[in-house]
Amino acid sequence: MNTEDKPIPINRIKAVLAEKQVSAKQLCEAVGKNETTVSRWCNNKIQPSVPQLQEIARILDVDVRELLCPTK
């Protein structure tokens, strides 16, 4: 399988939600976004802006770096 066939995840929002036992719906309500947007963030279809990542990190009580996949 070619690595280009599968997109490389950029964020870990879905994993952090699971670790914190927070639902995507709860995150939607907290950030004021609709479920489609949060679902697309969780599935790495789109990426939140840096200010949005900071807000998500604050809501989930994690360092913003925990929401991103390491590059090395």
All heavy atoms as TSV, in Angstrom:
chain	resi	resn	atom	element	x	y	z
A	1	MET	N	N	0.846	-1.181	0.000
A	1	MET	CA	C	0.000	0.000	0.000
A	1	MET	C	C	0.888	1.240	0.000
A	1	MET	O	O	1.843	1.342	0.747
A	1	MET	CB	C	-0.911	-0.003	1.225
A	1	MET	CG	C	-1.774	1.217	1.285
A	1	MET	SD	S	-3.130	1.089	2.442
A	1	MET	CE	C	-2.326	1.406	3.971
A	2	ASN	N	N	0.539	2.162	-0.806
A	2	ASN	CA	C	1.266	3.414	-0.938
A	2	ASN	C	C	0.831	4.358	0.175
A	2	ASN	O	O	-0.358	4.478	0.470
A	2	ASN	CB	C	0.945	4.009	-2.317
A	2	ASN	CG	C	1.894	5.100	-2.723
A	2	ASN	OD1	O	2.669	5.582	-1.911
A	2	ASN	ND2	N	1.829	5.478	-3.968
A	3	THR	N	N	1.782	5.049	0.814
A	3	THR	CA	C	1.429	5.966	1.898
A	3	THR	C	C	0.629	7.154	1.393
A	3	THR	O	O	-0.058	7.812	2.161
A	3	THR	CB	C	2.685	6.478	2.629
A	3	THR	OG1	O	3.543	7.103	1.685
A	3	THR	CG2	C	3.404	5.358	3.345
A	4	GLU	N	N	0.697	7.422	0.103
A	4	GLU	CA	C	-0.064	8.538	-0.459
A	4	GLU	C	C	-1.550	8.211	-0.563
A	4	GLU	O	O	-2.369	9.106	-0.721
A	4	GLU	CB	C	0.481	8.899	-1.836
A	4	GLU	CG	C	1.900	9.432	-1.785
A	4	GLU	CD	C	2.486	9.642	-3.161
A	4	GLU	OE1	O	1.743	9.586	-4.150
A	4	GLU	OE2	O	3.705	9.853	-3.242
A	5	ASP	N	N	-1.918	6.931	-0.468
A	5	ASP	CA	C	-3.310	6.520	-0.567
A	5	ASP	C	C	-4.123	6.925	0.662
A	5	ASP	O	O	-5.310	7.154	0.577
A	5	ASP	CB	C	-3.419	5.006	-0.745
A	5	ASP	CG	C	-2.832	4.544	-2.065
A	5	ASP	OD1	O	-2.670	5.378	-2.977
A	5	ASP	OD2	O	-2.523	3.344	-2.172
A	6	LYS	N	N	-3.464	6.988	1.802
A	6	LYS	CA	C	-4.142	7.268	3.050
A	6	LYS	C	C	-3.669	8.612	3.592
A	6	LYS	O	O	-2.478	8.811	3.779
A	6	LYS	CB	C	-3.792	6.153	4.042
A	6	LYS	CG	C	-4.704	6.033	5.213
A	6	LYS	CD	C	-4.211	4.919	6.101
A	6	LYS	CE	C	-5.350	4.005	6.471
A	6	LYS	NZ	N	-4.939	3.000	7.427
A	7	PRO	N	N	-4.597	9.548	3.837
A	7	PRO	CA	C	-4.153	10.838	4.364
A	7	PRO	C	C	-3.550	10.682	5.761
A	7	PRO	O	O	-4.018	9.886	6.568
A	7	PRO	CB	C	-5.420	11.681	4.403
A	7	PRO	CG	C	-6.545	10.733	4.289
A	7	PRO	CD	C	-6.025	9.481	3.649
A	8	ILE	N	N	-2.512	11.431	6.018
A	8	ILE	CA	C	-1.856	11.400	7.319
A	8	ILE	C	C	-2.636	12.295	8.268
A	8	ILE	O	O	-2.895	13.456	7.957
A	8	ILE	CB	C	-0.396	11.885	7.191
A	8	ILE	CG1	C	0.378	10.966	6.268
A	8	ILE	CG2	C	0.266	11.980	8.556
A	8	ILE	CD1	C	1.738	11.475	5.878
A	9	PRO	N	N	-3.043	11.753	9.424
A	9	PRO	CA	C	-3.790	12.592	10.372
A	9	PRO	C	C	-2.958	13.771	10.837
A	9	PRO	O	O	-1.763	13.637	11.084
A	9	PRO	CB	C	-4.090	11.656	11.542
A	9	PRO	CG	C	-3.700	10.301	11.120
A	9	PRO	CD	C	-2.832	10.418	9.913
A	10	ILE	N	N	-3.599	14.912	10.938
A	10	ILE	CA	C	-2.922	16.126	11.371
A	10	ILE	C	C	-3.247	16.426	12.830
A	10	ILE	O	O	-2.404	16.889	13.568
A	10	ILE	CB	C	-3.300	17.311	10.460
A	10	ILE	CG1	C	-2.815	17.020	9.052
A	10	ILE	CG2	C	-2.738	18.621	10.977
A	10	ILE	CD1	C	-3.302	17.984	8.004
A	11	ASN	N	N	-4.480	16.130	13.226
A	11	ASN	CA	C	-4.841	16.410	14.611
A	11	ASN	C	C	-5.276	15.142	15.328
A	11	ASN	O	O	-5.565	14.124	14.716
A	11	ASN	CB	C	-5.917	17.502	14.692
A	11	ASN	CG	C	-7.299	17.008	14.305
A	11	ASN	OD1	O	-7.827	16.073	14.888
A	11	ASN	ND2	N	-7.899	17.639	13.308
A	12	ARG	N	N	-5.308	15.254	16.658
A	12	ARG	CA	C	-5.685	14.133	17.529
A	12	ARG	C	C	-6.962	14.463	18.307
A	12	ARG	O	O	-7.175	13.929	19.398
A	12	ARG	CB	C	-4.564	13.855	18.532
A	12	ARG	CG	C	-3.265	13.433	17.951
A	12	ARG	CD	C	-2.259	13.058	19.061
A	12	ARG	NE	N	-2.756	11.943	19.863
A	12	ARG	CZ	C	-3.136	12.045	21.143
A	12	ARG	NH1	N	-3.085	13.181	21.786
A	12	ARG	NH2	N	-3.582	10.981	21.785
A	13	ILE	N	N	-7.790	15.321	17.778
A	13	ILE	CA	C	-8.975	15.753	18.524
A	13	ILE	C	C	-9.838	14.563	18.920
A	13	ILE	O	O	-10.258	14.441	20.069
A	13	ILE	CB	C	-9.781	16.802	17.724
A	13	ILE	CG1	C	-8.946	18.074	17.553
A	13	ILE	CG2	C	-11.106	17.104	18.413
A	13	ILE	CD1	C	-9.552	19.103	16.626
A	14	LYS	N	N	-10.073	13.655	17.989
A	14	LYS	CA	C	-10.912	12.489	18.270
A	14	LYS	C	C	-10.319	11.651	19.406
A	14	LYS	O	O	-11.035	11.226	20.317
A	14	LYS	CB	C	-11.058	11.653	16.999
A	14	LYS	CG	C	-12.046	10.517	17.112
A	14	LYS	CD	C	-12.184	9.851	15.760
A	14	LYS	CE	C	-13.283	8.825	15.735
A	14	LYS	NZ	N	-13.497	8.277	14.386
A	15	ALA	N	N	-9.005	11.431	19.369
A	15	ALA	CA	C	-8.342	10.636	20.407
A	15	ALA	C	C	-8.412	11.328	21.764
A	15	ALA	O	O	-8.664	10.685	22.792
A	15	ALA	CB	C	-6.893	10.372	20.016
A	16	VAL	N	N	-8.201	12.636	21.777
A	16	VAL	CA	C	-8.235	13.372	23.046
A	16	VAL	C	C	-9.655	13.402	23.607
A	16	VAL	O	O	-9.843	13.272	24.824
A	16	VAL	CB	C	-7.651	14.794	22.883
A	16	VAL	CG1	C	-7.808	15.603	24.156
A	16	VAL	CG2	C	-6.183	14.715	22.479
A	17	LEU	N	N	-10.649	13.526	22.750
A	17	LEU	CA	C	-12.032	13.457	23.222
A	17	LEU	C	C	-12.283	12.121	23.919
A	17	LEU	O	O	-12.884	12.072	24.994
A	17	LEU	CB	C	-13.024	13.627	22.060
A	17	LEU	CG	C	-13.193	15.035	21.503
A	17	LEU	CD1	C	-14.066	14.999	20.247
A	17	LEU	CD2	C	-13.777	15.981	22.533
A	18	ALA	N	N	-11.808	11.025	23.314
A	18	ALA	CA	C	-11.986	9.699	23.908
A	18	ALA	C	C	-11.243	9.591	25.238
A	18	ALA	O	O	-11.784	9.070	26.222
A	18	ALA	CB	C	-11.509	8.626	22.940
A	19	GLU	N	N	-10.005	10.105	25.276
A	19	GLU	CA	C	-9.211	10.060	26.510
A	19	GLU	C	C	-9.893	10.828	27.634
A	19	GLU	O	O	-9.866	10.413	28.794
A	19	GLU	CB	C	-7.821	10.656	26.271
A	19	GLU	CG	C	-6.931	9.813	25.393
A	19	GLU	CD	C	-5.700	10.567	24.886
A	19	GLU	OE1	O	-5.421	11.695	25.361
A	19	GLU	OE2	O	-5.023	10.026	23.994
A	20	LYS	N	N	-10.498	11.948	27.292
A	20	LYS	CA	C	-11.147	12.809	28.283
A	20	LYS	C	C	-12.609	12.425	28.529
A	20	LYS	O	O	-13.285	13.037	29.346
A	20	LYS	CB	C	-11.091	14.278	27.831
A	20	LYS	CG	C	-9.691	14.840	27.786
A	20	LYS	CD	C	-9.181	15.060	29.185
A	20	LYS	CE	C	-7.857	15.775	29.190
A	20	LYS	NZ	N	-7.466	16.186	30.536
A	21	GLN	N	N	-13.094	11.428	27.793
A	21	GLN	CA	C	-14.490	10.974	27.879
A	21	GLN	C	C	-15.472	12.126	27.659
A	21	GLN	O	O	-16.428	12.322	28.398
A	21	GLN	CB	C	-14.752	10.270	29.206
A	21	GLN	CG	C	-13.914	9.018	29.365
A	21	GLN	CD	C	-14.184	8.291	30.655
A	21	GLN	OE1	O	-14.648	8.869	31.636
A	21	GLN	NE2	N	-13.899	7.004	30.648
A	22	VAL	N	N	-15.178	12.886	26.597
A	22	VAL	CA	C	-16.032	13.994	26.178
A	22	VAL	C	C	-16.575	13.636	24.804
A	22	VAL	O	O	-15.831	13.157	23.937
A	22	VAL	CB	C	-15.228	15.319	26.112
A	22	VAL	CG1	C	-16.072	16.447	25.556
A	22	VAL	CG2	C	-14.681	15.675	27.490
A	23	SER	N	N	-17.853	13.840	24.585
A	23	SER	CA	C	-18.440	13.522	23.285
A	23	SER	C	C	-18.216	14.675	22.308
A	23	SER	O	O	-17.995	15.828	22.706
A	23	SER	CB	C	-19.939	13.255	23.416
A	23	SER	OG	O	-20.637	14.460	23.674
A	24	ALA	N	N	-18.283	14.342	21.037
A	24	ALA	CA	C	-18.168	15.366	20.001
A	24	ALA	C	C	-19.309	16.378	20.150
A	24	ALA	O	O	-19.113	17.573	19.934
A	24	ALA	CB	C	-18.173	14.724	18.617
A	25	LYS	N	N	-20.472	15.897	20.546
A	25	LYS	CA	C	-21.611	16.800	20.732
A	25	LYS	C	C	-21.335	17.806	21.850
A	25	LYS	O	O	-21.670	18.985	21.735
A	25	LYS	CB	C	-22.874	15.999	21.028
A	25	LYS	CG	C	-24.108	16.852	21.120
A	25	LYS	CD	C	-25.362	16.031	21.164
A	25	LYS	CE	C	-26.538	16.960	21.231
A	25	LYS	NZ	N	-27.623	16.589	20.403
A	26	GLN	N	N	-20.704	17.354	22.922
A	26	GLN	CA	C	-20.349	18.266	24.006
A	26	GLN	C	C	-19.348	19.307	23.523
A	26	GLN	O	O	-19.442	20.482	23.890
A	26	GLN	CB	C	-19.765	17.492	25.193
A	26	GLN	CG	C	-20.785	16.658	25.934
A	26	GLN	CD	C	-20.144	15.737	26.949
A	26	GLN	OE1	O	-19.222	14.989	26.624
A	26	GLN	NE2	N	-20.630	15.789	28.174
A	27	LEU	N	N	-18.395	18.877	22.696
A	27	LEU	CA	C	-17.429	19.822	22.144
A	27	LEU	C	C	-18.128	20.831	21.235
A	27	LEU	O	O	-17.823	22.015	21.282
A	27	LEU	CB	C	-16.317	19.090	21.389
A	27	LEU	CG	C	-15.223	19.975	20.807
A	27	LEU	CD1	C	-14.505	20.773	21.897
A	27	LEU	CD2	C	-14.233	19.150	20.003
A	28	CYS	N	N	-19.074	20.370	20.441
A	28	CYS	CA	C	-19.854	21.268	19.564
A	28	CYS	C	C	-20.479	22.393	20.375
A	28	CYS	O	O	-20.388	23.567	20.003
A	28	CYS	CB	C	-20.998	20.521	18.883
A	28	CYS	SG	S	-20.535	19.283	17.715
A	29	GLU	N	N	-21.131	22.004	21.455
A	29	GLU	CA	C	-21.817	22.990	22.287
A	29	GLU	C	C	-20.827	23.952	22.930
A	29	GLU	O	O	-21.082	25.148	23.014
A	29	GLU	CB	C	-22.656	22.272	23.342
A	29	GLU	CG	C	-23.815	21.503	22.742
A	29	GLU	CD	C	-24.495	20.547	23.706
A	29	GLU	OE1	O	-24.085	20.474	24.889
A	29	GLU	OE2	O	-25.435	19.854	23.270
A	30	ALA	N	N	-19.678	23.434	23.347
A	30	ALA	CA	C	-18.691	24.260	24.038
A	30	ALA	C	C	-18.024	25.274	23.109
A	30	ALA	O	O	-17.741	26.397	23.514
A	30	ALA	CB	C	-17.636	23.378	24.696
A	31	VAL	N	N	-17.782	24.875	21.844
A	31	VAL	CA	C	-17.098	25.788	20.919
A	31	VAL	C	C	-18.072	26.552	20.032
A	31	VAL	O	O	-17.659	27.439	19.291
A	31	VAL	CB	C	-16.046	25.059	20.035
A	31	VAL	CG1	C	-14.935	24.491	20.868
A	31	VAL	CG2	C	-16.672	24.009	19.149
A	32	GLY	N	N	-19.346	26.199	20.086
A	32	GLY	CA	C	-20.339	26.911	19.293
A	32	GLY	C	C	-20.280	26.584	17.808
A	32	GLY	O	O	-20.594	27.434	16.968
A	33	LYS	N	N	-19.885	25.364	17.482
A	33	LYS	CA	C	-19.837	24.916	16.087
A	33	LYS	C	C	-20.850	23.801	15.894
A	33	LYS	O	O	-21.232	23.120	16.847
A	33	LYS	CB	C	-18.435	24.392	15.726
A	33	LYS	CG	C	-17.351	25.439	15.816
A	33	LYS	CD	C	-17.496	26.466	14.722
A	33	LYS	CE	C	-16.395	27.502	14.784
A	33	LYS	NZ	N	-16.572	28.557	13.828
A	34	ASN	N	N	-21.249	23.572	14.634
A	34	ASN	CA	C	-22.207	22.507	14.400
A	34	ASN	C	C	-21.512	21.141	14.394
A	34	ASN	O	O	-20.288	21.042	14.321
A	34	ASN	CB	C	-23.023	22.752	13.121
A	34	ASN	CG	C	-22.185	22.732	11.867
A	34	ASN	OD1	O	-21.290	21.904	11.711
A	34	ASN	ND2	N	-22.472	23.627	10.952
A	35	GLU	N	N	-22.315	20.089	14.479
A	35	GLU	CA	C	-21.776	18.729	14.576
A	35	GLU	C	C	-20.982	18.333	13.334
A	35	GLU	O	O	-20.007	17.592	13.443
A	35	GLU	CB	C	-22.906	17.737	14.828
A	35	GLU	CG	C	-23.505	17.884	16.219
A	35	GLU	CD	C	-24.599	16.874	16.510
A	35	GLU	OE1	O	-24.447	15.698	16.112
A	35	GLU	OE2	O	-25.587	17.259	17.150
A	36	THR	N	N	-21.375	18.819	12.185
A	36	THR	CA	C	-20.657	18.491	10.957
A	36	THR	C	C	-19.232	19.020	11.005
A	36	THR	O	O	-18.285	18.309	10.662
A	36	THR	CB	C	-21.396	19.068	9.727
A	36	THR	OG1	O	-22.719	18.540	9.703
A	36	THR	CG2	C	-20.680	18.724	8.439
A	37	THR	N	N	-19.072	20.247	11.445
A	37	THR	CA	C	-17.733	20.841	11.527
A	37	THR	C	C	-16.849	20.052	12.480
A	37	THR	O	O	-15.722	19.695	12.145
A	37	THR	CB	C	-17.826	22.309	11.973
A	37	THR	OG1	O	-18.586	23.040	11.006
A	37	THR	CG2	C	-16.444	22.936	12.121
A	38	VAL	N	N	-17.357	19.756	13.670
A	38	VAL	CA	C	-16.563	19.024	14.659
A	38	VAL	C	C	-16.262	17.619	14.159
A	38	VAL	O	O	-15.143	17.120	14.328
A	38	VAL	CB	C	-17.265	19.020	16.034
A	38	VAL	CG1	C	-16.546	18.107	17.020
A	38	VAL	CG2	C	-17.336	20.439	16.586
A	39	SER	N	N	-17.204	16.981	13.497
A	39	SER	CA	C	-16.964	15.659	12.925
A	39	SER	C	C	-15.851	15.704	11.886
A	39	SER	O	O	-14.978	14.825	11.854
A	39	SER	CB	C	-18.251	15.125	12.283
A	39	SER	OG	O	-17.997	13.919	11.604
A	40	ARG	N	N	-15.854	16.730	11.065
A	40	ARG	CA	C	-14.809	16.865	10.041
A	40	ARG	C	C	-13.446	17.137	10.675
A	40	ARG	O	O	-12.432	16.674	10.186
A	40	ARG	CB	C	-15.205	17.944	9.036
A	40	ARG	CG	C	-16.429	17.487	8.205
A	40	ARG	CD	C	-16.944	18.550	7.292
A	40	ARG	NE	N	-16.033	18.672	6.155
A	40	ARG	CZ	C	-16.031	19.692	5.324
A	40	ARG	NH1	N	-16.873	20.696	5.494
A	40	ARG	NH2	N	-15.192	19.733	4.324
A	41	TRP	N	N	-13.425	17.867	11.799
A	41	TRP	CA	C	-12.168	18.049	12.538
A	41	TRP	C	C	-11.690	16.698	13.064
A	41	TRP	O	O	-10.531	16.347	12.920
A	41	TRP	CB	C	-12.362	18.964	13.743
A	41	TRP	CG	C	-12.586	20.413	13.475
A	41	TRP	CD1	C	-12.373	21.088	12.305
A	41	TRP	CD2	C	-13.064	21.372	14.402
A	41	TRP	NE1	N	-12.694	22.414	12.460
A	41	TRP	CE2	C	-13.119	22.613	13.740
A	41	TRP	CE3	C	-13.453	21.304	15.730
A	41	TRP	CZ2	C	-13.537	23.782	14.363
A	41	TRP	CZ3	C	-13.880	22.467	16.357
A	41	TRP	CH2	C	-13.922	23.686	15.682
A	42	CYS	N	N	-12.608	15.952	13.689
A	42	CYS	CA	C	-12.252	14.668	14.304
A	42	CYS	C	C	-11.748	13.657	13.279
A	42	CYS	O	O	-10.919	12.808	13.598
A	42	CYS	CB	C	-13.444	14.092	15.055
A	42	CYS	SG	S	-13.866	15.009	16.554
A	43	ASN	N	N	-12.258	13.736	12.077
A	43	ASN	CA	C	-11.866	12.799	11.023
A	43	ASN	C	C	-10.791	13.359	10.098
A	43	ASN	O	O	-10.478	12.759	9.068
A	43	ASN	CB	C	-13.097	12.378	10.221
A	43	ASN	CG	C	-14.036	11.552	11.071
A	43	ASN	OD1	O	-13.635	10.571	11.676
A	43	ASN	ND2	N	-15.282	11.969	11.162
A	44	ASN	N	N	-10.223	14.493	10.480
A	44	ASN	CA	C	-9.138	15.136	9.732
A	44	ASN	C	C	-9.514	15.458	8.285
A	44	ASN	O	O	-8.667	15.449	7.402
A	44	ASN	CB	C	-7.865	14.291	9.791
A	44	ASN	CG	C	-7.142	14.481	11.098
A	44	ASN	OD1	O	-6.530	15.520	11.324
A	44	ASN	ND2	N	-7.243	13.501	11.979
A	45	LYS	N	N	-10.788	15.756	8.067
A	45	LYS	CA	C	-11.223	16.206	6.736
A	45	LYS	C	C	-10.901	17.686	6.552
A	45	LYS	O	O	-10.576	18.125	5.463
A	45	LYS	CB	C	-12.728	15.990	6.551
A	45	LYS	CG	C	-13.189	14.575	6.737
A	45	LYS	CD	C	-12.818	13.723	5.570
A	45	LYS	CE	C	-13.404	12.321	5.771
A	45	LYS	NZ	N	-12.811	11.350	4.911
A	46	ILE	N	N	-11.054	18.444	7.643
A	46	ILE	CA	C	-10.664	19.856	7.689
A	46	ILE	C	C	-9.940	20.067	8.999
A	46	ILE	O	O	-10.022	19.229	9.906
A	46	ILE	CB	C	-11.873	20.818	7.569
A	46	ILE	CG1	C	-12.837	20.639	8.733
A	46	ILE	CG2	C	-12.563	20.688	6.222
A	46	ILE	CD1	C	-13.914	21.701	8.817
A	47	GLN	N	N	-9.253	21.201	9.119
A	47	GLN	CA	C	-8.513	21.492	10.344
A	47	GLN	C	C	-9.028	22.777	10.969
A	47	GLN	O	O	-9.324	23.743	10.263
A	47	GLN	CB	C	-7.016	21.628	10.044
A	47	GLN	CG	C	-6.389	20.376	9.470
A	47	GLN	CD	C	-6.595	19.156	10.351
A	47	GLN	OE1	O	-6.441	19.218	11.562
A	47	GLN	NE2	N	-6.947	18.033	9.739
A	48	PRO	N	N	-9.135	22.778	12.302
A	48	PRO	CA	C	-9.518	24.021	12.962
A	48	PRO	C	C	-8.377	25.031	12.872
A	48	PRO	O	O	-7.212	24.659	12.730
A	48	PRO	CB	C	-9.767	23.595	14.411
A	48	PRO	CG	C	-9.018	22.316	14.575
A	48	PRO	CD	C	-8.942	21.679	13.230
A	49	SER	N	N	-8.717	26.283	12.982
A	49	SER	CA	C	-7.696	27.332	12.991
A	49	SER	C	C	-6.909	27.254	14.295
A	49	SER	O	O	-7.325	26.588	15.257
A	49	SER	CB	C	-8.362	28.700	12.872
A	49	SER	OG	O	-9.125	28.968	14.041
A	50	VAL	N	N	-5.793	27.938	14.346
A	50	VAL	CA	C	-4.984	27.957	15.569
A	50	VAL	C	C	-5.792	28.501	16.752
A	50	VAL	O	O	-5.795	27.886	17.827
A	50	VAL	CB	C	-3.660	28.720	15.355
A	50	VAL	CG1	C	-2.922	28.907	16.673
A	50	VAL	CG2	C	-2.784	27.985	14.343
A	51	PRO	N	N	-6.521	29.615	16.605
A	51	PRO	CA	C	-7.339	30.068	17.741
A	51	PRO	C	C	-8.390	29.026	18.163
A	51	PRO	O	O	-8.657	28.858	19.353
A	51	PRO	CB	C	-8.009	31.349	17.236
A	51	PRO	CG	C	-7.083	31.848	16.166
A	51	PRO	CD	C	-6.528	30.601	15.515
A	52	GLN	N	N	-8.966	28.324	17.193
A	52	GLN	CA	C	-9.937	27.282	17.529
A	52	GLN	C	C	-9.248	26.133	18.273
A	52	GLN	O	O	-9.801	25.594	19.236
A	52	GLN	CB	C	-10.624	26.757	16.272
A	52	GLN	CG	C	-11.593	27.747	15.678
A	52	GLN	CD	C	-12.086	27.343	14.304
A	52	GLN	OE1	O	-11.371	26.737	13.512
A	52	GLN	NE2	N	-13.330	27.689	14.015
A	53	LEU	N	N	-8.040	25.751	17.833
A	53	LEU	CA	C	-7.290	24.704	18.533
A	53	LEU	C	C	-7.008	25.127	19.973
A	53	LEU	O	O	-7.106	24.315	20.895
A	53	LEU	CB	C	-5.971	24.410	17.821
A	53	LEU	CG	C	-6.017	23.425	16.675
A	53	LEU	CD1	C	-4.662	23.373	15.975
A	53	LEU	CD2	C	-6.422	22.038	17.133
A	54	GLN	N	N	-6.661	26.390	20.161
A	54	GLN	CA	C	-6.394	26.885	21.512
A	54	GLN	C	C	-7.655	26.809	22.377
A	54	GLN	O	O	-7.592	26.441	23.547
A	54	GLN	CB	C	-5.860	28.313	21.457
A	54	GLN	CG	C	-4.466	28.387	20.859
A	54	GLN	CD	C	-4.009	29.807	20.606
A	54	GLN	OE1	O	-4.795	30.676	20.220
A	54	GLN	NE2	N	-2.716	30.049	20.815
A	55	GLU	N	N	-8.791	27.148	21.798
A	55	GLU	CA	C	-10.049	27.075	22.536
A	55	GLU	C	C	-10.397	25.626	22.878
A	55	GLU	O	O	-10.810	25.320	23.997
A	55	GLU	CB	C	-11.181	27.718	21.728
A	55	GLU	CG	C	-12.494	27.733	22.475
A	55	GLU	CD	C	-13.623	28.386	21.702
A	55	GLU	OE1	O	-13.442	28.727	20.514
A	55	GLU	OE2	O	-14.697	28.541	22.297
A	56	ILE	N	N	-10.213	24.718	21.922
A	56	ILE	CA	C	-10.481	23.293	22.155
A	56	ILE	C	C	-9.576	22.781	23.278
A	56	ILE	O	O	-10.025	22.060	24.173
A	56	ILE	CB	C	-10.280	22.485	20.858
A	56	ILE	CG1	C	-11.337	22.877	19.819
A	56	ILE	CG2	C	-10.326	20.979	21.142
A	56	ILE	CD1	C	-11.021	22.416	18.403
A	57	ALA	N	N	-8.301	23.155	23.234
A	57	ALA	CA	C	-7.355	22.728	24.271
A	57	ALA	C	C	-7.794	23.241	25.641
A	57	ALA	O	O	-7.723	22.508	26.640
A	57	ALA	CB	C	-5.958	23.219	23.934
A	58	ARG	N	N	-8.247	24.483	25.689
A	58	ARG	CA	C	-8.711	25.057	26.958
A	58	ARG	C	C	-9.928	24.286	27.476
A	58	ARG	O	O	-9.992	23.919	28.648
A	58	ARG	CB	C	-9.049	26.540	26.773
A	58	ARG	CG	C	-9.494	27.243	28.047
A	58	ARG	CD	C	-9.982	28.662	27.786
A	58	ARG	NE	N	-11.063	28.751	26.814
A	58	ARG	CZ	C	-12.338	28.407	27.054
A	58	ARG	NH1	N	-12.691	27.927	28.232
A	58	ARG	NH2	N	-13.270	28.547	26.126
A	59	ILE	N	N	-10.862	24.003	26.584
A	59	ILE	CA	C	-12.085	23.287	26.965
A	59	ILE	C	C	-11.752	21.882	27.467
A	59	ILE	O	O	-12.320	21.407	28.447
A	59	ILE	CB	C	-13.065	23.237	25.768
A	59	ILE	CG1	C	-13.628	24.639	25.511
A	59	ILE	CG2	C	-14.177	22.225	26.006
A	59	ILE	CD1	C	-14.290	24.808	24.155
A	60	LEU	N	N	-10.814	21.213	26.788
A	60	LEU	CA	C	-10.460	19.838	27.154
A	60	LEU	C	C	-9.382	19.771	28.235
A	60	LEU	O	O	-9.004	18.688	28.666
A	60	LEU	CB	C	-10.002	19.071	25.905
A	60	LEU	CG	C	-11.062	18.895	24.825
A	60	LEU	CD1	C	-10.466	18.199	23.606
A	60	LEU	CD2	C	-12.264	18.113	25.363
A	61	ASP	N	N	-8.894	20.946	28.653
A	61	ASP	CA	C	-7.873	21.036	29.691
A	61	ASP	C	C	-6.617	20.229	29.324
A	61	ASP	O	O	-6.142	19.398	30.093
A	61	ASP	CB	C	-8.435	20.581	31.046
A	61	ASP	CG	C	-7.514	20.962	32.196
A	61	ASP	OD1	O	-6.812	21.995	32.090
A	61	ASP	OD2	O	-7.476	20.218	33.194
A	62	VAL	N	N	-6.121	20.485	28.108
A	62	VAL	CA	C	-4.883	19.865	27.643
A	62	VAL	C	C	-4.004	20.938	27.014
A	62	VAL	O	O	-4.481	22.012	26.650
A	62	VAL	CB	C	-5.131	18.739	26.592
A	62	VAL	CG1	C	-5.922	17.598	27.192
A	62	VAL	CG2	C	-5.826	19.273	25.349
A	63	ASP	N	N	-2.729	20.628	26.888
A	63	ASP	CA	C	-1.818	21.499	26.155
A	63	ASP	C	C	-2.206	21.417	24.681
A	63	ASP	O	O	-2.521	20.330	24.179
A	63	ASP	CB	C	-0.380	21.015	26.359
A	63	ASP	CG	C	0.636	21.984	25.787
A	63	ASP	OD1	O	0.659	22.127	24.543
A	63	ASP	OD2	O	1.400	22.573	26.558
A	64	VAL	N	N	-2.189	22.521	23.990
A	64	VAL	CA	C	-2.588	22.553	22.576
A	64	VAL	C	C	-1.767	21.555	21.749
A	64	VAL	O	O	-2.256	20.982	20.776
A	64	VAL	CB	C	-2.535	23.989	22.005
A	64	VAL	CG1	C	-1.102	24.458	21.834
A	64	VAL	CG2	C	-3.302	24.083	20.695
A	65	ARG	N	N	-0.527	21.295	22.156
A	65	ARG	CA	C	0.323	20.360	21.416
A	65	ARG	C	C	-0.217	18.935	21.457
A	65	ARG	O	O	0.060	18.145	20.563
A	65	ARG	CB	C	1.753	20.404	21.957
A	65	ARG	CG	C	2.436	21.743	21.659
A	65	ARG	CD	C	3.761	21.849	22.343
A	65	ARG	NE	N	3.534	21.955	23.786
A	65	ARG	CZ	C	4.472	22.237	24.669
A	65	ARG	NH1	N	5.715	22.415	24.285
A	65	ARG	NH2	N	4.184	22.345	25.948
A	66	GLU	N	N	-1.016	18.623	22.479
A	66	GLU	CA	C	-1.616	17.285	22.574
A	66	GLU	C	C	-2.674	17.060	21.501
A	66	GLU	O	O	-3.044	15.923	21.220
A	66	GLU	CB	C	-2.220	17.056	23.955
A	66	GLU	CG	C	-1.180	16.909	25.036
A	66	GLU	CD	C	-1.810	16.534	26.365
A	66	GLU	OE1	O	-2.661	15.629	26.386
A	66	GLU	OE2	O	-1.448	17.158	27.371
A	67	LEU	N	N	-3.165	18.144	20.917
A	67	LEU	CA	C	-4.187	18.032	19.874
A	67	LEU	C	C	-3.588	17.817	18.487
A	67	LEU	O	O	-4.321	17.571	17.539
A	67	LEU	CB	C	-5.060	19.293	19.857
A	67	LEU	CG	C	-5.859	19.562	21.131
A	67	LEU	CD1	C	-6.593	20.891	21.015
A	67	LEU	CD2	C	-6.838	18.435	21.405
A	68	LEU	N	N	-2.272	17.922	18.383
A	68	LEU	CA	C	-1.609	17.791	17.085
A	68	LEU	C	C	-0.789	16.512	17.034
A	68	LEU	O	O	-0.199	16.096	18.034
A	68	LEU	CB	C	-0.680	18.991	16.848
A	68	LEU	CG	C	-1.380	20.349	16.850
A	68	LEU	CD1	C	-0.337	21.453	16.807
A	68	LEU	CD2	C	-2.342	20.457	15.691
A	69	CYS	N	N	-0.720	15.907	15.863
A	69	CYS	CA	C	0.131	14.748	15.665
A	69	CYS	C	C	1.577	15.219	15.538
A	69	CYS	O	O	1.832	16.194	14.836
A	69	CYS	CB	C	-0.280	13.981	14.417
A	69	CYS	SG	S	-1.878	13.192	14.572
A	70	PRO	N	N	2.505	14.550	16.209
A	70	PRO	CA	C	3.903	14.958	16.109
A	70	PRO	C	C	4.435	14.770	14.698
A	70	PRO	O	O	4.016	13.865	13.976
A	70	PRO	CB	C	4.633	14.050	17.103
A	70	PRO	CG	C	3.695	12.944	17.396
A	70	PRO	CD	C	2.314	13.408	17.067
A	71	THR	N	N	5.359	15.619	14.321
A	71	THR	CA	C	5.952	15.518	12.997
A	71	THR	C	C	7.251	14.741	13.017
A	71	THR	O	O	7.774	14.374	11.972
A	71	THR	CB	C	6.216	16.921	12.402
A	71	THR	OG1	O	7.038	17.654	13.292
A	71	THR	CG2	C	4.905	17.657	12.164
A	72	LYS	N	N	7.793	14.485	14.194
A	72	LYS	CA	C	9.022	13.700	14.316
A	72	LYS	C	C	8.891	12.685	15.415
A	72	LYS	O	O	8.173	12.831	16.329
A	72	LYS	CB	C	10.217	14.594	14.609
A	72	LYS	CG	C	10.591	15.445	13.433
A	72	LYS	CD	C	11.890	16.136	13.714
A	72	LYS	CE	C	12.296	16.937	12.501
A	72	LYS	NZ	N	13.605	17.477	12.584
